[in-house]
Amino acid sequence: MLETNKVVRNEQIIFSSIAEEVIIMDTETNYYISLDEIASVIWESISKPIAVQELCQSLCSQYDVDYDVCLKDVTKFLSESTEKGWVIVS
């Protein structure tokens, strides 16, 4: 995944926000996952297409994190979510 790729969550995925967490349910596999605070922020941020670079810049401005570390962690989360069909990359 490149920094210039745009990502957006798959509209077919059912989720719910509870406090500062997001719970995702994949209806095809009946798989549930609870996202931690940062992953929940990422999930909320990809409701509309956004470049990975822009997403990381936003996270770096909200949290005390180095851009390269953020990019690595965000890319990992997005890649795993893409493999599961939760995120669409363009």
FENWO-V324102 format. One record per run of one state. SS is the DSSP state (hx for helix, st for strand, lp for the rest). FROM is the first residue (numbers start at 1). LEN is the number of residues. If there is no record, write none. Layout:
SS,FROM,LEN + SS,FROM,LEN
This chain:
lp,1,5 + st,6,4 + lp,10,4 + st,14,5 + lp,19,2 + st,21,6 + lp,27,4 + st,31,5 + lp,36,1 + hx,37,9 + lp,46,4 + st,50,2 + hx,52,11 + lp,63,4 + hx,67,17 + lp,84,3 + st,87,3 + lp,90,1
